[in-house]
């Protein structure tokens, strides 16, 4: 499973997705309006089975520079 969240600089959620192949197109998830050019923070949560068959969960955080 996978979950992706994108936040603006004030911590407001601007997009979320939970399917492989789903991507953020630079619009706000509630209004479908383009968000301003800025740096956004993403949080990626995913689960997988390791080589021993145990379910593992991981989280990654990073930045996206949206340039229009």
N, C-alpha and C positions, 0 to 999 in steps of 0.2 A: 504494500500500500504506500501511497505517497500523498503528502499534503504540502502545498506551497502557499505562503502568505506574503503579501507585499504591503509595506507600510510607508507613509510619508515621514518627513522629518519630525513631525509632531506626534508620531505614533498612531495615527489614524489608519485603519485598515483600508487600503484602496483596491485590493484584489485578493481573491483566494481561489485555489484550484485543487482538485483531488484526483486527477486522472493523468496517466502517462500520455504524452502528446498534447496536453492542454498547455497553452502559453498565454502570457500577459501581453496584450496589444497596446498598452499605454493608456488605457481608459479606466475610469472609476467603475467598480463593479455595480454600484447602485444606480448611477446616472448614465452610464455608457458614454460619458463625455471625456474627451482627452484630458489627462492630468498635465500640470505644468512641467516644463523641462526642469529637472532637479535630480538629486541623488535620493534613491529610495532604498530601503532595507528589505531584504527578503529573508524568510525563515523557511527552511525546507525540512520536513520531517518524513522519514521513510522507514519501512520495516522490510527485513529480508531474512532468509534462512542462511545461517553460516554453513561451513563445510561439515560441521558435526550435526547439522539438522536442527539447531536451536534457533528460535526466532529472536532476532536482534532488532533494536530500534536505534536510530541515529537522528541527530539534528544538526543542521548546518545553518549558519547565518552569514550573510554577506551584503554587499552593496551593488546596486544597479545605477549607472549613470544614464538617465533618459535624456537623449539629445534629439531635438527636432530640427 
